[in-house]
């Protein structure tokens, strides 16, 4: 049954310009330099010393140089100490330090520290993450490096997108605590009764404990300019929690599967039942019959009329359900307001889903 996928859209909508990358090489350079500047060590909560500086920043150290707490690692520290992070962020730094030290006296769990930067750097080291003793790190650089190596000189690419948050870059993202990749391959497509379905995937990870590793692969009918995937089929997903043998499982099981998926085109004899079904559902031989067929469905007469006209102009057989849905999504592209455009695209996808 076809479905619409919205995760890439959420990334497109929320990421600021400094978390967007123009190509895989730029993304890999960023996450690789971050890994190279990182060190890991184990400690216990009571061995850590929480301080603040003159500018009000909080720092953490044990047997090494103090490191600035990031927004993310501060929240992790508060979680370990059972302290309310949102409230402590409103306090002067010296009061926040006192509260944290009080909580620290009652907790002495083992933890892992991820630091970035060292005494040789011109910048103060950062504490990027504070995780538990069972945490098994999968590095963002290893994930992106595998994707870059497997897609080199191939048809895989990031799909085009509208500008968002004052940036033209979309599909490749990374922040100080996570990464996300969205790529498609519309050249090595799957053909079903003359209709070509492209191949795509989402891949995400966090080496700081902000998210699991995840990979979603799918076939798709259409991707709009705000990165909603419409009519996704054959959706498969794997997630790995960063715990115990996660890094081993990633390197021994997931990496080979990811390389195989990226390098090997799918078989053209894959049967897409929903597409075949939709091509055989008649909605009418002319516009009036199509309007009667759509009566009672969540579309206006004008929307059906526009879909019929645009679909015909693009060579679709609009007398079938499949062709009419293609006309609806095509006409939606002309709507300038995002909320109205997405609303029509969603209703078109639901129409196909309900008929399956």
Secondary structure, 3 states (H helix, E strand, C coil): CCEEECHHHHHHHHCCHHHECCCHHHHHHHHHHHHHCEEEEEEEHHHCEEEECCCCCEEEECCCCCEEECHHHHHHHHHHCCCCHHHHCCCCHHHHHHHHHHHHCCCCCEEEEEEECCCCCCCCCEEEEEEECCECCCCHHHHHHHHHHHHCCCCCECCCCCCECCECCCCEEECCCCEEEEEEEEEEEEEECCEEEEEEEEEEECCCCCCCEEEEEEEECEECCCCCEEEEEEEEEEEECCECCHHHHHHHHHHHHHHHHHHCCCCCCCCCHHHHHHHCCECCCCHHHHHHHHCCCCCCHHHHHHHHHHHHHCCCCCCEHHHHHHHHHHHHCCCCCHHHHHHHHHHHHHHHHHHC
